[in-house]
Amino acid sequence: MTRERNYSRIWIVTSCIVMLICICGGLIHYRRQHELLRVDLKSFRTNMGWGYEISVDSKPFIRQQTIPAIAGNKTFSTEADALKTGRAVAVKLSRGLLPSLSKKEIEAMGVYRDDTGNH
């Protein structure tokens, strides 16, 4: 009986150690995946206003010349609005989310207001 108990204890301890190693390895891999992405934002002047560019790991990823989610080619009237919108997109990217904004998000930031009453 003692031999069987010893084998059971060894099996339990070994299983716990293997599980701990797997969990730690997974956490390290997850952190590396999310820490390696460097997201940069800069504004640029357009013919009609402002835009923003987002680079991921120093490679151009998004070049937005118009206000996203708004019909037509509405440009950002100020550099601050372009950067505010770009920051919101960059935050989503850095969190692993889709880099898109809805019309409601744009309006909530004060970047665009639909005065026609259309939503």
C-alpha positions in Angstrom: 0.0 0.0 0.0 2.8 2.4 0.8 4.3 2.0 -2.6 0.9 2.8 -4.3 0.6 5.9 -2.1 4.1 7.1 -3.0 3.3 6.6 -6.7 0.0 8.5 -6.3 1.8 11.4 -4.6 4.6 11.5 -7.2 2.0 11.5 -10.0 0.0 14.4 -8.3 3.1 16.5 -7.7 4.5 15.8 -11.2 1.1 16.7 -12.8 0.9 20.0 -10.8 4.5 20.9 -11.8 3.7 20.3 -15.5 0.5 22.3 -15.3 2.3 25.2 -13.7 5.0 25.1 -16.4 2.3 25.2 -19.1 0.4 28.1 -17.5 3.6 30.1 -17.0 4.7 29.4 -20.6 1.3 30.5 -21.9 1.4 33.7 -19.9 4.9 34.6 -21.1 3.9 33.9 -24.7 0.7 36.1 -24.3 2.7 39.0 -22.8 5.3 38.9 -25.6 2.7 38.9 -28.3 1.1 42.0 -26.9 4.2 43.9 -25.8 6.0 43.5 -29.1 3.6 45.7 -31.1 4.6 49.3 -31.1 1.8 51.6 -32.3 2.7 55.1 -33.4 0.4 58.0 -34.4 1.1 61.2 -36.3 -1.0 63.8 -38.0 -0.6 65.2 -41.5 -2.1 68.1 -43.4 -4.5 67.4 -46.3 -5.8 69.7 -49.0 -9.0 70.2 -47.1 -7.9 69.7 -43.4 -6.1 67.1 -41.4 -5.6 63.4 -41.3 -3.8 60.8 -39.2 -1.4 57.9 -39.8 -0.9 54.9 -37.6 2.2 52.8 -37.9 2.6 49.4 -36.3 6.2 48.3 -35.6 7.4 51.3 -37.7 5.3 50.1 -40.8 2.4 52.2 -42.1 -0.8 50.5 -41.2 -3.6 53.1 -41.5 -3.6 56.4 -43.4 -6.9 58.2 -42.7 -7.6 61.3 -44.7 -11.3 61.6 -43.9 -13.4 61.1 -40.8 -14.2 57.4 -40.5 -17.8 56.1 -40.3 -19.1 59.4 -41.8 -20.7 59.4 -45.2 -18.9 61.5 -47.8 -15.4 62.8 -47.7 -15.5 64.9 -44.5 -12.1 65.8 -43.4 -10.9 66.6 -39.9 -11.1 70.4 -39.4 -8.4 70.5 -36.8 -5.2 68.6 -36.1 -6.5 67.9 -32.5 -9.6 66.2 -33.9 -7.5 64.0 -36.2 -5.2 63.0 -33.4 -8.1 62.4 -31.0 -9.6 60.0 -33.5 -6.3 58.4 -34.3 -5.7 57.8 -30.6 -9.0 56.0 -30.2 -8.1 53.7 -33.1 -4.6 53.2 -31.8 -6.0 52.2 -28.4 -8.2 49.6 -30.0 -5.3 48.2 -32.0 -3.1 47.9 -28.9 -5.9 46.0 -27.2 -6.2 43.6 -30.0 -9.5 44.9 -31.2 -10.6 45.9 -34.7 -9.4 49.4 -35.5 -12.8 50.8 -36.5 -15.0 53.5 -35.0 -18.7 53.9 -35.2 -20.5 57.1 -36.0 -21.7 57.2 -32.4 -18.1 57.0 -31.2 -17.0 59.8 -33.6 -19.9 62.0 -32.4 -19.2 61.2 -28.7 -15.6 62.4 -29.2 -16.9 65.7 -30.5 -15.1 65.3 -33.8 -18.3 65.4 -36.0 -21.9 66.3 -35.3 -24.7 65.2 -37.6 -27.0 68.3 -37.6 -29.4 66.7 -40.1 -30.9 64.4 -37.4 -29.9 61.2 -39.3 -28.3 58.6 -37.1 
